Amino acid sequence: MGAEPTPRREVVTGAPAGRARAAYRDATAHDDVLVRKLMRRQVRVGLVACSLLALPLGLFPVVFRLLPDGGTSPSAVWLLLGVAPYPVLLATGAWYVRRAERNEGDVDGR
């Protein structure tokens, strides 16, 4: 009953399983450059998508200001507010997703 036995030590003699060896000696620097490039491209795509959304949606107040007060029916205004933005939102979202996946695929090599 005395002292507990010391745990057995394992010796690792090879490369860790599941990790491929880097093709470059300085692979981490190469990966950092790729990640920075991907981040810049994704930010650029995000800014373009926000611009594509902000421009038409931001012009709604101008459109409403230019419409004559008595000549426009309330249903036309609600149609413009309730229906018109959705195709723009869906198209911009679909474009953004395709572009973001393409950017990631370019980095991954897919």
C-alpha positions in Angstrom: 0.0 0.0 0.0 2.7 2.6 -0.1 3.4 5.0 -2.8 1.3 5.1 -6.0 3.1 4.0 -9.2 4.3 6.7 -11.4 2.4 7.1 -14.7 4.0 5.6 -17.7 5.5 8.1 -20.1 4.8 8.0 -23.8 7.4 8.9 -26.4 6.3 10.5 -29.6 8.7 9.7 -32.4 6.7 10.8 -35.5 4.7 13.7 -36.9 1.3 14.2 -35.4 -1.4 12.2 -37.1 -3.8 14.0 -39.4 -1.4 16.9 -40.1 0.1 17.2 -43.5 3.6 18.6 -43.6 3.9 22.0 -45.0 5.1 22.4 -48.6 7.0 25.6 -47.6 9.5 26.0 -44.8 7.7 29.2 -43.8 4.2 27.9 -44.2 2.8 30.0 -41.4 3.8 33.3 -43.1 2.3 32.0 -46.3 -1.0 31.2 -44.5 -1.0 34.6 -42.8 -0.7 36.3 -46.2 -3.6 34.2 -47.5 -5.8 34.9 -44.5 -5.1 38.7 -44.8 -5.9 38.6 -48.5 -9.2 36.7 -47.8 -10.1 39.2 -45.1 -9.6 42.2 -47.4 -11.6 40.6 -50.1 -14.4 39.7 -47.7 -14.5 43.2 -46.3 -14.6 44.7 -49.8 -17.5 42.4 -50.7 -19.3 43.3 -47.5 -18.9 47.0 -48.2 -20.2 46.6 -51.8 -23.2 44.7 -50.5 -23.9 47.3 -47.9 -23.7 50.0 -50.6 -26.0 48.1 -52.9 -28.5 48.0 -50.1 -28.1 51.5 -48.7 -28.4 53.3 -52.0 -31.9 52.1 -53.1 -33.2 51.9 -49.5 -31.7 55.3 -48.7 -33.4 56.9 -51.7 -36.9 56.0 -50.4 -37.3 59.3 -48.4 -36.3 61.2 -51.6 -38.8 59.3 -53.7 -41.5 60.0 -51.1 -40.6 63.6 -51.0 -40.8 63.9 -54.8 -44.2 62.2 -55.0 -47.2 64.6 -55.0 -49.2 64.6 -51.8 -52.6 64.1 -53.3 -51.8 62.1 -56.4 -50.4 59.0 -54.7 -52.7 56.4 -53.1 -51.7 55.1 -49.7 -51.7 51.6 -51.1 -49.0 52.6 -53.6 -46.8 53.9 -50.7 -47.3 50.7 -48.7 -46.6 48.6 -51.8 -43.3 50.6 -52.3 -42.4 50.2 -48.7 -43.6 46.6 -48.1 -42.8 44.9 -51.4 -40.1 46.7 -53.3 -37.2 46.2 -50.9 -37.4 42.4 -50.7 -36.2 41.6 -54.2 -33.3 43.9 -53.7 -32.5 42.3 -50.3 -32.7 38.8 -51.7 -30.7 39.5 -54.8 -28.0 41.3 -52.8 -27.9 38.5 -50.2 -27.6 35.8 -52.9 -24.8 37.7 -54.6 -23.0 38.2 -51.3 -23.1 34.5 -50.4 -21.9 33.4 -53.8 -19.1 35.9 -53.8 -18.0 35.0 -50.2 -18.0 31.3 -51.0 -16.0 32.0 -54.2 -13.4 34.0 -52.1 -13.1 31.2 -49.6 -12.8 28.6 -52.4 -10.0 30.6 -54.0 -8.0 30.4 -50.7 -8.8 26.8 -50.1 -8.0 25.8 -53.6 -11.5 24.5 -54.4 
